[in-house]
Amino acid sequence: MTRAGPDTGVEPSRRRTARLRWLLPVLVFAAVVAGWELFVWLDDTPHYVLPGPWLVVRTLIADAGLLFSALLLTLEVTGLALVVAVIGGVGLAVLFNQFRMLELSLYPYAVILQVTPVIAIAPLIVIYVDSRILSTLICAWLVAFFPILSNTSLGLNSADHNLHDLFTIHRATRWQRLRYLLLPSALPYFLGGLRIAGGLALIGAVVAEYAVGVVGTQGGLAFRILEAGYRLNIPRMFAALLLLAAAGVVIFVSLSLLSHLLLRRWHESAVGRERER
């Protein structure tokens, strides 16, 4: 007969922490929404100054066709900008890693593009690019490009030196070293940069719509926010902002899930979470 080990309380504590991780943000959100609605009701605030959350939800439902079509246009630009940023950022990071002189020559210019506000570059892009949709895409790409480039470069340069020596002893080719050592080592860094770039691509798309001035049927959510502001339709502005926030959360959660699925079997950052569960 085996004696059961002492109950350390670790598992119940982990389950309680997992529940609180979801419960506490929900409670805070509910408290903020309730306080917002109560303030608007008690103060009798006009809806064109500060609409209540219930009015925002009703407006979102009533204008769902208009707002969701604009959201799809914004997300289309965001997705294309992120894809181009991934291709360009990873490709350039690999070239920088393989050719040191190329990195020394071009990396400072990538930094300059990153630190220059996109809203300052947008008017120049509009002058030289005829299509406003393409101008918006370029602006969003400029914002999302650098995090992927810098994180992937860091990952490629962070491979274990002992493993480098092992590959040298076995006379591995440059391609073998890149495929079996550098790229796997850079994957967690790349995924971290991808999570950052996903949100920045959405921000860049919205800011570019403001700066470039995409209007009419080609206008995204930024145009709908400006239009609602001109018409003092403040509930629609809040509804559009709600959609933007929700889209940003979905992008971040989706990319975090992708990162977890790719790393959960071997990388310590994901393996540790699996053990906690």
Secondary structure, 3 states (H helix, E strand, C coil): CCCCCCCCCHHHHHHHHHHHHHHHHHHHHHHHHHHHHHHHHHHCCCCCCCCCHHHHHHHHHHCHHHHHHHHHHHHHHHHHHHHHHHHHHHHHHHHHHHCHHHHHHHHHHHHHHHHCCHHHHHHHHHHHCCCHHHHHHHHHHHHHHHHHHHHHHHHHCCCCHHHHHHHHHCCCCHHHHHHHHHHHHHHHHHHHHHHHHHHHHHHHHHHHHHHHCCCHHHCCHHHHHHHHHHCCCHHHHHHHHHHHHHHHHHHHHHHHHHHHHHHCCCCHHHHHHHHHC
